[in-house]
Amino acid sequence: MLKKLSPRSRPATVPVLCLFLALLIQACDEFEYSPYEVRLEEDEKAINTRNIARIEALGISPEDTLRFVLTADLQGFYEENEAMAKHIRENQDSDFVLVGGDLTDFGLAKEFKLIHEDFKTIGVPYVAVIGNHDAVNNGHEAFLAMYGVFDTSFAVGNSKFILLNTNYIEFDKRVPDLDWLEKELKAAAGYENVFVLSHIPPQNYEFGEEKSGRYYQLISDYDVTYSLHGHNHNFDLYFPYDGKVPYMQTGAAEDREYIVFTVIGDEVSFERVMF
Amino acid sequence: MNLKTIALLLCLTAVPALASAQTTDISSATARKWYAPDAVTLQFAGNIGMLSIAPSYSFAQDRLNAELFYGYVPRFDAEEALHLFTLKGIYKPFRPVTLKGNFSLTPLRFGLGLSYYFRSQFSTNWSNAYPTSDYYWWTSSLRLTGSLGPALNYSLPGSQSFSGLSLYGEMNTYDLIVTSAFKDESLTTWEILSFSLGLRASFR
């Protein structure tokens, strides 16, 4: 039976072809298996976890001035996103950047990667909270692998930052986890300033109507400094519920605007920056 | 999955060619049933799986092919692997050009595929909790893919079960990323295109 095979052609071509294909795969990163695949480079993994460690390693003391940038809803606005990353890199003396969710339109690893490509060039660490668009399709898994857990917190200087997943519908009404938020707020008692960042603000229906009442209550009871949000693609600042705690909603990247916060002691101010 | 495994799986694409020497002439003697495929296709990449395999059917003197792929994507950095079915139609507008020996070249193959993903988070209907019915415009479990590329054909006059092999290369894209390119012009052609390779073995 083996005699039928031409010794000249077939046994030689098969390994040669395989070698060629193996080299091609290695040389070329342009083979995509699915829009929903999550296949990452080392520098695309655990971005929040790594960047939080970088922020904590900055050695900012409670007496130091703290400066951070807030943006949100980058979703598919690659041109504006690139311009924003460049503007932050060249003009801001900030310590880190917060992204208030919706880095993507479809929760695709490819979209997260394109955003990361720009944001890793800003010269300072960035930390992102998950938005509703990041949580659709296979976005749960893409975000988890690329950024880390959905609810997280960190402290720097005299400020505590709490990142909360408020994508109620995408997470089958199991979030926001307000018990976790309360635990974090209790633990933040020693800090002069507390910032709670989430994508969907509580006045949106998509926050979950049965969740918003307790959220307002917690924010008020624990005297939060700012409740920060994205989602609605326009800047807004308001004082709901108790008339004391400011709620800020940032514009989308397409609005060509980001916010710069400055924290000196318990004095917190912000500036809207157009680029 | 490491490179070695990928190379091994690609080597398996040579199996139909080797198997041809082992089959008896019973299969060629009997007329093919209407449901029996005209070919089998194995594809690497192309947004229908890392590896996918399909029965393939020929229509209109092989100008049209219909292929039903099962595709597999290893989990890599995700929690779970992906399994999907893709119905792919291929249109070849030009006849193959004869080359040296048993080789011929199909200049162009247009492909259009509809994929269905089998995981619960890829829903066909969005939750009715959304405030509006068009909150998200696409369907999560269904993806539309498009492809374009040539094929190199090799006829096997000596084989009793296979009439020929066709090695094809494709440039691919898919619906969601195409809409992203329309939304943002700075997204380059390279960023929305990817490549795939496939082998189609035609039964005699």
Boltz contact constraints between the chains, C-beta under 6 A:
constraints:
  - contact:
      token1: [A, 1]
      token2: [B, 21]
      max_distance: 6.0
  - contact:
      token1: [A, 4]
      token2: [B, 21]
      max_distance: 6.0
  - contact:
      token1: [A, 14]
      token2: [B, 14]
      max_distance: 6.0
  - contact:
      token1: [A, 18]
      token2: [B, 7]
      max_distance: 6.0
  - contact:
      token1: [A, 18]
      token2: [B, 10]
      max_distance: 6.0
  - contact:
      token1: [A, 18]
      token2: [B, 11]
      max_distance: 6.0
  - contact:
      token1: [A, 21]
      token2: [B, 10]
      max_distance: 6.0
  - contact:
      token1: [A, 22]
      token2: [B, 7]
      max_distance: 6.0
  - contact:
      token1: [A, 30]
      token2: [B, 194]
      max_distance: 6.0
  - contact:
      token1: [A, 30]
      token2: [B, 195]
      max_distance: 6.0
  - contact:
      token1: [A, 31]
      token2: [B, 45]
      max_distance: 6.0
  - contact:
      token1: [A, 31]
      token2: [B, 195]
      max_distance: 6.0
  - contact:
      token1: [A, 32]
      token2: [B, 47]
      max_distance: 6.0
  - contact:
      token1: [A, 32]
      token2: [B, 194]
      max_distance: 6.0
  - contact:
      token1: [A, 33]
      token2: [B, 45]
      max_distance: 6.0
  - contact:
      token1: [A, 33]
      token2: [B, 50]
      max_distance: 6.0
  - contact:
      token1: [A, 33]
      token2: [B, 73]
      max_distance: 6.0
  - contact:
      token1: [A, 34]
      token2: [B, 47]
      max_distance: 6.0
  - contact:
      token1: [A, 34]
      token2: [B, 73]
      max_distance: 6.0
  - contact:
      token1: [A, 34]
      token2: [B, 82]
      max_distance: 6.0
  - contact:
      token1: [A, 35]
      token2: [B, 143]
      max_distance: 6.0
  - contact:
      token1: [A, 35]
      token2: [B, 174]
      max_distance: 6.0
  - contact:
      token1: [A, 35]
      token2: [B, 176]
      max_distance: 6.0
  - contact:
      token1: [A, 36]
      token2: [B, 82]
      max_distance: 6.0
  - contact:
      token1: [A, 37]
      token2: [B, 73]
      max_distance: 6.0
  - contact:
      token1: [A, 38]
      token2: [B, 76]
      max_distance: 6.0
  - contact:
      token1: [A, 38]
      token2: [B, 77]
      max_distance: 6.0
  - contact:
      token1: [A, 38]
      token2: [B, 78]
      max_distance: 6.0
  - contact:
      token1: [A, 39]
      token2: [B, 76]
      max_distance: 6.0
  - contact:
      token1: [A, 40]
      token2: [B, 77]
      max_distance: 6.0
  - contact:
      token1: [A, 76]
      token2: [B, 180]
      max_distance: 6.0
  - contact:
      token1: [A, 76]
      token2: [B, 183]
      max_distance: 6.0
  - contact:
      token1: [A, 76]
      token2: [B, 184]
      max_distance: 6.0
  - contact:
      token1: [A, 78]
      token2: [B, 184]
      max_distance: 6.0
  - contact:
      token1: [A, 78]
      token2: [B, 186]
      max_distance: 6.0
  - contact:
      token1: [A, 78]
      token2: [B, 187]
      max_distance: 6.0
  - contact:
      token1: [A, 79]
      token2: [B, 184]
      max_distance: 6.0
  - contact:
      token1: [A, 79]
      token2: [B, 186]
      max_distance: 6.0
  - contact:
      token1: [A, 106]
      token2: [B, 176]
      max_distance: 6.0
  - contact:
      token1: [A, 137]
      token2: [B, 140]
      max_distance: 6.0
  - contact:
      token1: [A, 141]
      token2: [B, 78]
      max_distance: 6.0
  - contact:
      token1: [A, 141]
      token2: [B, 79]
      max_distance: 6.0
  - contact:
      token1: [A, 145]
      token2: [B, 77]
      max_distance: 6.0
  - contact:
      token1: [A, 169]
      token2: [B, 127]
      max_distance: 6.0
  - contact:
      token1: [A, 169]
      token2: [B, 129]
      max_distance: 6.0
  - contact:
      token1: [A, 205]
      token2: [B, 131]
      max_distance: 6.0
